[in-house]
Amino acid sequence: MNKEEQYMQAAIKLARKNLDGSNGGPFGAVVVKDDQVVGRGSNEVIKNNDPSAHAEVVAIRDACRTLNTYDLSGCIIFASCEPCPMCLGAVYWARIDKLYYAATKDDAAEAQFDDAFFYKELALDPPKRSMASSQLLREDAVKVFKEWIESGQADKIRY
């Protein structure tokens, strides 16, 4: 078994820990940097009453704490399942270099974890989505961005 397969087995082992469903669904993830696991996560949605506590997000948070950074450039994430849109967004925001996943979103749907609704919704213009959304006070919010720009950016940390 090569290193990638070993890391994926670690993610799958974390997923298996949640078979009873008391913490959340059977999903696991590990973040690796320089051939070392720096972050681990399994689904903790139910355990923490946190709908964002998917395995990938938990593993990213753990890796950020371990490495004391918000930027996981140079890292690889191994997920027991193809990430949902939220988790994929978190992987991108963390600047992770590469994603490996085992099961597909279709495999998850067969196990009654169906993210198809979210993929469809995100492809729609906001007024066409099933959740009502309205824009308010754009000008006030844009002023804050302008103030940010005018306050000087040399000392601001980019992320």
Summary of the structure (lengths in Angstrom):
residues: 159
radius of gyration: 18.2
end to end distance: 36.0
largest distance: 56.6
contacts: 459
relative contact order: 0.12
helix: 44%
strand: 16%
